[in-house]
């Protein structure tokens, strides 16, 4: 099993969710997060005063899938979350050693179905 973590722009969430549904992703976790990458935030003007927005709003998706689905899931996210502009986000793929369904006590890949 692998955990796919994706940081995307907030307005891309629905589009990415739909694309993941099409590749048979059955569950995901969504968190509203803030952060910055190479762009290091930006300056804005509010009531005549300039201020720096250091942390930009982003969406973090967490999806655990069987190893065979990782490439398809990553491809779906890249194709739908990309705008071609700075700040589109990142995808991280991490190993998952174990998973347990709390309700039944099932473990391993059976938890994902």
PyMOL commands that place a pseudoatom at each C-alpha (Angstrom):
pseudoatom trace, name=CA, resn=UNK, resi=1, chain=A, elem=C, hetatm=0, pos=[0.000, 0.000, 0.000]
pseudoatom trace, name=CA, resn=UNK, resi=2, chain=A, elem=C, hetatm=0, pos=[1.032, 3.584, -0.638]
pseudoatom trace, name=CA, resn=UNK, resi=3, chain=A, elem=C, hetatm=0, pos=[-0.176, 6.917, 0.663]
pseudoatom trace, name=CA, resn=UNK, resi=4, chain=A, elem=C, hetatm=0, pos=[-0.435, 9.655, -1.942]
pseudoatom trace, name=CA, resn=UNK, resi=5, chain=A, elem=C, hetatm=0, pos=[-0.342, 13.160, -0.495]
pseudoatom trace, name=CA, resn=UNK, resi=6, chain=A, elem=C, hetatm=0, pos=[-1.110, 16.003, -2.866]
pseudoatom trace, name=CA, resn=UNK, resi=7, chain=A, elem=C, hetatm=0, pos=[-0.983, 19.733, -2.185]
pseudoatom trace, name=CA, resn=UNK, resi=8, chain=A, elem=C, hetatm=0, pos=[-3.165, 21.542, -4.729]
pseudoatom trace, name=CA, resn=UNK, resi=9, chain=A, elem=C, hetatm=0, pos=[-4.805, 24.915, -5.336]
pseudoatom trace, name=CA, resn=UNK, resi=10, chain=A, elem=C, hetatm=0, pos=[-8.199, 25.161, -3.580]
pseudoatom trace, name=CA, resn=UNK, resi=11, chain=A, elem=C, hetatm=0, pos=[-10.229, 25.875, -6.720]
pseudoatom trace, name=CA, resn=UNK, resi=12, chain=A, elem=C, hetatm=0, pos=[-9.028, 22.593, -8.272]
pseudoatom trace, name=CA, resn=UNK, resi=13, chain=A, elem=C, hetatm=0, pos=[-10.490, 20.368, -5.525]
pseudoatom trace, name=CA, resn=UNK, resi=14, chain=A, elem=C, hetatm=0, pos=[-13.774, 19.400, -7.229]
pseudoatom trace, name=CA, resn=UNK, resi=15, chain=A, elem=C, hetatm=0, pos=[-12.078, 18.710, -10.545]
pseudoatom trace, name=CA, resn=UNK, resi=16, chain=A, elem=C, hetatm=0, pos=[-9.438, 16.496, -8.887]
pseudoatom trace, name=CA, resn=UNK, resi=17, chain=A, elem=C, hetatm=0, pos=[-12.061, 14.688, -6.787]
pseudoatom trace, name=CA, resn=UNK, resi=18, chain=A, elem=C, hetatm=0, pos=[-14.043, 13.856, -9.936]
pseudoatom trace, name=CA, resn=UNK, resi=19, chain=A, elem=C, hetatm=0, pos=[-10.914, 12.598, -11.715]
pseudoatom trace, name=CA, resn=UNK, resi=20, chain=A, elem=C, hetatm=0, pos=[-10.040, 10.378, -8.741]
pseudoatom trace, name=CA, resn=UNK, resi=21, chain=A, elem=C, hetatm=0, pos=[-13.559, 8.934, -8.749]
pseudoatom trace, name=CA, resn=UNK, resi=22, chain=A, elem=C, hetatm=0, pos=[-13.108, 8.002, -12.412]
pseudoatom trace, name=CA, resn=UNK, resi=23, chain=A, elem=C, hetatm=0, pos=[-9.977, 5.969, -11.554]
pseudoatom trace, name=CA, resn=UNK, resi=24, chain=A, elem=C, hetatm=0, pos=[-11.880, 4.124, -8.792]
pseudoatom trace, name=CA, resn=UNK, resi=25, chain=A, elem=C, hetatm=0, pos=[-10.490, 5.881, -5.715]
pseudoatom trace, name=CA, resn=UNK, resi=26, chain=A, elem=C, hetatm=0, pos=[-12.971, 4.964, -2.992]
pseudoatom trace, name=CA, resn=UNK, resi=27, chain=A, elem=C, hetatm=0, pos=[-11.897, 7.358, -0.261]
pseudoatom trace, name=CA, resn=UNK, resi=28, chain=A, elem=C, hetatm=0, pos=[-9.767, 10.370, 0.452]
pseudoatom trace, name=CA, resn=UNK, resi=29, chain=A, elem=C, hetatm=0, pos=[-9.107, 12.865, 3.196]
pseudoatom trace, name=CA, resn=UNK, resi=30, chain=A, elem=C, hetatm=0, pos=[-9.143, 16.600, 2.475]
pseudoatom trace, name=CA, resn=UNK, resi=31, chain=A, elem=C, hetatm=0, pos=[-7.551, 19.254, 4.698]
pseudoatom trace, name=CA, resn=UNK, resi=32, chain=A, elem=C, hetatm=0, pos=[-7.320, 22.995, 4.300]
pseudoatom trace, name=CA, resn=UNK, resi=33, chain=A, elem=C, hetatm=0, pos=[-3.674, 23.944, 4.822]
pseudoatom trace, name=CA, resn=UNK, resi=34, chain=A, elem=C, hetatm=0, pos=[-1.425, 26.965, 4.357]
pseudoatom trace, name=CA, resn=UNK, resi=35, chain=A, elem=C, hetatm=0, pos=[2.132, 27.068, 3.125]
pseudoatom trace, name=CA, resn=UNK, resi=36, chain=A, elem=C, hetatm=0, pos=[4.591, 28.349, 0.589]
pseudoatom trace, name=CA, resn=UNK, resi=37, chain=A, elem=C, hetatm=0, pos=[7.070, 26.986, -1.899]
pseudoatom trace, name=CA, resn=UNK, resi=38, chain=A, elem=C, hetatm=0, pos=[9.403, 28.774, -4.236]
pseudoatom trace, name=CA, resn=UNK, resi=39, chain=A, elem=C, hetatm=0, pos=[6.979, 31.666, -4.629]
pseudoatom trace, name=CA, resn=UNK, resi=40, chain=A, elem=C, hetatm=0, pos=[7.414, 32.653, -0.946]
pseudoatom trace, name=CA, resn=UNK, resi=41, chain=A, elem=C, hetatm=0, pos=[3.990, 34.304, -0.746]
pseudoatom trace, name=CA, resn=UNK, resi=42, chain=A, elem=C, hetatm=0, pos=[3.141, 37.646, -2.286]
pseudoatom trace, name=CA, resn=UNK, resi=43, chain=A, elem=C, hetatm=0, pos=[2.339, 41.277, -1.462]
pseudoatom trace, name=CA, resn=UNK, resi=44, chain=A, elem=C, hetatm=0, pos=[-1.214, 42.598, -1.353]
pseudoatom trace, name=CA, resn=UNK, resi=45, chain=A, elem=C, hetatm=0, pos=[-2.728, 46.018, -0.883]
pseudoatom trace, name=CA, resn=UNK, resi=46, chain=A, elem=C, hetatm=0, pos=[-5.492, 46.418, 1.714]
pseudoatom trace, name=CA, resn=UNK, resi=47, chain=A, elem=C, hetatm=0, pos=[-7.028, 49.839, 2.438]
pseudoatom trace, name=CA, resn=UNK, resi=48, chain=A, elem=C, hetatm=0, pos=[-3.938, 51.558, 1.147]
pseudoatom trace, name=CA, resn=UNK, resi=49, chain=A, elem=C, hetatm=0, pos=[-1.505, 49.515, 3.224]
pseudoatom trace, name=CA, resn=UNK, resi=50, chain=A, elem=C, hetatm=0, pos=[0.782, 46.955, 1.671]
pseudoatom trace, name=CA, resn=UNK, resi=51, chain=A, elem=C, hetatm=0, pos=[1.313, 43.671, 3.495]
pseudoatom trace, name=CA, resn=UNK, resi=52, chain=A, elem=C, hetatm=0, pos=[2.956, 40.344, 2.742]
pseudoatom trace, name=CA, resn=UNK, resi=53, chain=A, elem=C, hetatm=0, pos=[0.921, 37.142, 2.552]
pseudoatom trace, name=CA, resn=UNK, resi=54, chain=A, elem=C, hetatm=0, pos=[3.560, 34.562, 3.486]
pseudoatom trace, name=CA, resn=UNK, resi=55, chain=A, elem=C, hetatm=0, pos=[1.371, 31.473, 3.709]
pseudoatom trace, name=CA, resn=UNK, resi=56, chain=A, elem=C, hetatm=0, pos=[-0.943, 30.762, 0.812]
pseudoatom trace, name=CA, resn=UNK, resi=57, chain=A, elem=C, hetatm=0, pos=[-4.127, 28.693, 1.198]
pseudoatom trace, name=CA, resn=UNK, resi=58, chain=A, elem=C, hetatm=0, pos=[-3.854, 25.193, -0.266]
pseudoatom trace, name=CA, resn=UNK, resi=59, chain=A, elem=C, hetatm=0, pos=[-5.720, 21.886, -0.120]
pseudoatom trace, name=CA, resn=UNK, resi=60, chain=A, elem=C, hetatm=0, pos=[-4.027, 18.701, 1.057]
pseudoatom trace, name=CA, resn=UNK, resi=61, chain=A, elem=C, hetatm=0, pos=[-5.400, 15.405, -0.249]
pseudoatom trace, name=CA, resn=UNK, resi=62, chain=A, elem=C, hetatm=0, pos=[-4.456, 12.117, 1.393]
pseudoatom trace, name=CA, resn=UNK, resi=63, chain=A, elem=C, hetatm=0, pos=[-5.263, 8.904, -0.457]
pseudoatom trace, name=CA, resn=UNK, resi=64, chain=A, elem=C, hetatm=0, pos=[-4.177, 5.358, 0.449]
pseudoatom trace, name=CA, resn=UNK, resi=65, chain=A, elem=C, hetatm=0, pos=[-4.216, 2.919, -2.461]
pseudoatom trace, name=CA, resn=UNK, resi=66, chain=A, elem=C, hetatm=0, pos=[-2.806, -0.470, -3.414]
pseudoatom trace, name=CA, resn=UNK, resi=67, chain=A, elem=C, hetatm=0, pos=[0.601, -0.273, -5.104]
pseudoatom trace, name=CA, resn=UNK, resi=68, chain=A, elem=C, hetatm=0, pos=[-0.851, -1.012, -8.546]
pseudoatom trace, name=CA, resn=UNK, resi=69, chain=A, elem=C, hetatm=0, pos=[-3.034, 2.125, -8.466]
pseudoatom trace, name=CA, resn=UNK, resi=70, chain=A, elem=C, hetatm=0, pos=[-0.357, 4.670, -7.528]
pseudoatom trace, name=CA, resn=UNK, resi=71, chain=A, elem=C, hetatm=0, pos=[0.683, 5.611, -11.054]
pseudoatom trace, name=CA, resn=UNK, resi=72, chain=A, elem=C, hetatm=0, pos=[-2.927, 6.044, -12.196]
pseudoatom trace, name=CA, resn=UNK, resi=73, chain=A, elem=C, hetatm=0, pos=[-3.816, 8.186, -9.154]
pseudoatom trace, name=CA, resn=UNK, resi=74, chain=A, elem=C, hetatm=0, pos=[-0.754, 10.419, -9.551]
pseudoatom trace, name=CA, resn=UNK, resi=75, chain=A, elem=C, hetatm=0, pos=[-1.476, 10.856, -13.266]
pseudoatom trace, name=CA, resn=UNK, resi=76, chain=A, elem=C, hetatm=0, pos=[-5.105, 11.818, -12.569]
pseudoatom trace, name=CA, resn=UNK, resi=77, chain=A, elem=C, hetatm=0, pos=[-4.029, 14.448, -10.020]
pseudoatom trace, name=CA, resn=UNK, resi=78, chain=A, elem=C, hetatm=0, pos=[-1.294, 15.915, -12.239]
pseudoatom trace, name=CA, resn=UNK, resi=79, chain=A, elem=C, hetatm=0, pos=[-3.600, 16.177, -15.269]
pseudoatom trace, name=CA, resn=UNK, resi=80, chain=A, elem=C, hetatm=0, pos=[-6.454, 17.864, -13.412]
pseudoatom trace, name=CA, resn=UNK, resi=81, chain=A, elem=C, hetatm=0, pos=[-4.608, 20.016, -10.839]
pseudoatom trace, name=CA, resn=UNK, resi=82, chain=A, elem=C, hetatm=0, pos=[-2.162, 21.559, -13.293]
pseudoatom trace, name=CA, resn=UNK, resi=83, chain=A, elem=C, hetatm=0, pos=[-2.706, 25.149, -14.379]
pseudoatom trace, name=CA, resn=UNK, resi=84, chain=A, elem=C, hetatm=0, pos=[0.807, 25.575, -15.759]
pseudoatom trace, name=CA, resn=UNK, resi=85, chain=A, elem=C, hetatm=0, pos=[1.511, 28.356, -13.270]
pseudoatom trace, name=CA, resn=UNK, resi=86, chain=A, elem=C, hetatm=0, pos=[3.669, 28.628, -10.172]
pseudoatom trace, name=CA, resn=UNK, resi=87, chain=A, elem=C, hetatm=0, pos=[2.033, 27.184, -7.068]
pseudoatom trace, name=CA, resn=UNK, resi=88, chain=A, elem=C, hetatm=0, pos=[0.216, 24.248, -8.686]
pseudoatom trace, name=CA, resn=UNK, resi=89, chain=A, elem=C, hetatm=0, pos=[1.473, 22.068, -5.844]
pseudoatom trace, name=CA, resn=UNK, resi=90, chain=A, elem=C, hetatm=0, pos=[3.305, 18.833, -5.169]
pseudoatom trace, name=CA, resn=UNK, resi=91, chain=A, elem=C, hetatm=0, pos=[2.572, 15.116, -4.868]
pseudoatom trace, name=CA, resn=UNK, resi=92, chain=A, elem=C, hetatm=0, pos=[4.329, 12.828, -2.394]
pseudoatom trace, name=CA, resn=UNK, resi=93, chain=A, elem=C, hetatm=0, pos=[4.102, 9.037, -2.423]
pseudoatom trace, name=CA, resn=UNK, resi=94, chain=A, elem=C, hetatm=0, pos=[4.887, 7.276, 0.876]
pseudoatom trace, name=CA, resn=UNK, resi=95, chain=A, elem=C, hetatm=0, pos=[4.891, 3.620, 1.900]
pseudoatom trace, name=CA, resn=UNK, resi=96, chain=A, elem=C, hetatm=0, pos=[2.144, 2.413, 4.243]
pseudoatom trace, name=CA, resn=UNK, resi=97, chain=A, elem=C, hetatm=0, pos=[3.262, -0.477, 6.441]
pseudoatom trace, name=CA, resn=UNK, resi=98, chain=A, elem=C, hetatm=0, pos=[-0.125, -1.382, 7.871]
pseudoatom trace, name=CA, resn=UNK, resi=99, chain=A, elem=C, hetatm=0, pos=[-3.766, -0.327, 7.820]
pseudoatom trace, name=CA, resn=UNK, resi=100, chain=A, elem=C, hetatm=0, pos=[-6.564, -1.499, 10.122]
pseudoatom trace, name=CA, resn=UNK, resi=101, chain=A, elem=C, hetatm=0, pos=[-10.305, -0.935, 9.725]
pseudoatom trace, name=CA, resn=UNK, resi=102, chain=A, elem=C, hetatm=0, pos=[-11.433, 0.027, 13.229]
pseudoatom trace, name=CA, resn=UNK, resi=103, chain=A, elem=C, hetatm=0, pos=[-15.002, -1.285, 12.921]
pseudoatom trace, name=CA, resn=UNK, resi=104, chain=A, elem=C, hetatm=0, pos=[-14.098, -4.854, 11.887]
pseudoatom trace, name=CA, resn=UNK, resi=105, chain=A, elem=C, hetatm=0, pos=[-10.449, -5.220, 12.790]
pseudoatom trace, name=CA, resn=UNK, resi=106, chain=A, elem=C, hetatm=0, pos=[-9.583, -6.133, 9.173]
pseudoatom trace, name=CA, resn=UNK, resi=107, chain=A, elem=C, hetatm=0, pos=[-6.038, -5.314, 8.148]
pseudoatom trace, name=CA, resn=UNK, resi=108, chain=A, elem=C, hetatm=0, pos=[-3.900, -5.030, 5.029]
pseudoatom trace, name=CA, resn=UNK, resi=109, chain=A, elem=C, hetatm=0, pos=[-5.236, -4.374, 1.523]
pseudoatom trace, name=CA, resn=UNK, resi=110, chain=A, elem=C, hetatm=0, pos=[-8.739, -5.521, 2.572]
pseudoatom trace, name=CA, resn=UNK, resi=111, chain=A, elem=C, hetatm=0, pos=[-9.094, -2.213, 4.422]
pseudoatom trace, name=CA, resn=UNK, resi=112, chain=A, elem=C, hetatm=0, pos=[-9.083, -0.343, 1.101]
pseudoatom trace, name=CA, resn=UNK, resi=113, chain=A, elem=C, hetatm=0, pos=[-12.090, -2.102, -0.420]
for i in range(1, 113): cmd.bond("trace and resi %d" % i, "trace and resi %d" % (i + 1))
show_as sticks, trace
zoom trace
